Amino acid sequence: MDATIRFSIIDRQLVYMPAEPLVCEYELQLVKPDDVHAVEASVLWYTEGKGGEDMAVHFFERRVREDVLDKDLRRPHRFETTLPNSPLSYFGAIVRICWCARLRVFLRNGEASVEQIPFQLGDVPRQRIRERSPVAKDVFSRMTANPQ
């Protein structure tokens, strides 16, 4: 794709709290106005880890050339949403809940590009992976060394 995408979260913070606004801005460069078919902006969460993966979209906006007065989707555009109460970001040993702002650009020739900016919703402590106690390590070592 020949388009260069400038995509950012305004007032980038490390952690956003529920009910806070999330403001993003994007601009497309190095592409002709007629080449851009559509732009989709979204804010969503997804899971990673063991088990099935889930995803849900909190905010979605699709812009096509016909919706824009000058038919030029390349110009800077800003969108805003109020973040929900849940699910909060979570970074556990088995599963993670991740939030991101996502921008998808579709060109008339069928090419597409995706940009994603992760952020954290809520201030949930990260899960620590517990180490086995010395006794448990010793028992485990003997069990795996001499299987019967």
N, C-alpha and C positions, 0 to 999 in steps of 0.2 A: 504494500500500500504506500502510495506516495504522500499521503497526508501525514502531517506532523500534528500531534494532539497535545495541547497544553491543558492539563486537567489538575485541579487542586481543591483542597478543602481550605476555605478562608479561615483565618485565625486558627490554624492547625494546633490542636491540643493533644496531649498524650492520652487523656481520658475524658470522655464526655459522659455526663450524667443523664438519666432519664428526664424527659421534658425539656431538655436543652435544645436549642436550634442547631442544626447542622447546615451550613451554607457552603455550596460548592460552585465552582466556576469552570467553564471550559471554552476553548477557542481552537478552531481548526486552521492549520496553516499549510502552505505549499500544495494546495489542491484548488482546482477551479470550482466556482460556485455550482456549475451545472453537474459536476461529478458526484456531489453529495446527494444521496437519496434520502437518508433518514439518520437521526441521532437519537439514541435512547439513553436516558440517565436514570439511574436507580440507586436506592439505598437498601441493602439486604443483609440477612444473616444466613450462615450456613454452618453445618457441623463437619468436623473431621475426626477420624479415629475409628475405633472398632464399631462394628454394626453398620446399619444402613445410614446413609447420609441424608440429612434433611436440609431444606432451604426454604426461606420465605422472603418475599419482597415487601418491604415497608413503604417505599415510595417508588413511583414509576412515572416517567414522563417521556413520551415519544413525540419528536418534532419531525415533520416532513416539510419539503420545500413549499408545498401549497399552504401551509399554516403560517408562513413567514411573509411579511409584507413585501420585502425586497427579494424574496426567494433565495436568500443567501444564508445558509445554515453555518457558515464559517465564522460569523461574527461572534464576539464574546457573549456568552449566555450564563446566567446565574440561576441556580435553583436552591430551594430551601425546604427543609422539613423539620418538624418537631420530633425528636427521638422518643420512642415508646418506653414504657416501664419495663418491658421484658421482651425477649430473654436477654439477660446480661451476658457480656463476654465471659467466657470461662475457659481456662487453660488447665485441664486435668490430665492425669496420667493416661486415661483411657479415651476420653472424648474432649473435644474443644468446640466452643461456640465462638465463631468469628463474625465480625461485622465489617462491611466495606461499602464504599461508594464506588459505583461502576459506571463506566461510559462505553457505549457501543456505537461505532460509526459504520454505516453501511454506504458503500459507493454504488453508483449505477452499474458498474462493470461486474458486480457480484462480490467484490472483495469486502471484507469486514475486519474491523480492528476493535480490540477490547483493552481498556485501561482500568485498573482497579487500585483503590487506595484503602488500605486497611485502617481501622480505628478501633478503639476499645470503648464499649458501652458499660458503664458502671465500674466500680472499683473492687471487684471480687479478688481476694488473694489467690495467687497461683498455687496449684496443688504441688506439694513437695513429694517426690518419690522417696518412700521410706526404704532405708537400707536394712537388710536383715541383720539381726543381732549376731555377735560372734558365735554364740552357741548354735543358732539356727544355721549359720553359714557352715559350721563344722558338721552338723548333722546332715545337711543337704549334700555336702561334699562326700561324706562317707556313703550316703545312699546312692549317689550317682556313680561313685567309683566301684562299688561292689553290688551291682544289681543281682537280686536272687530270685 
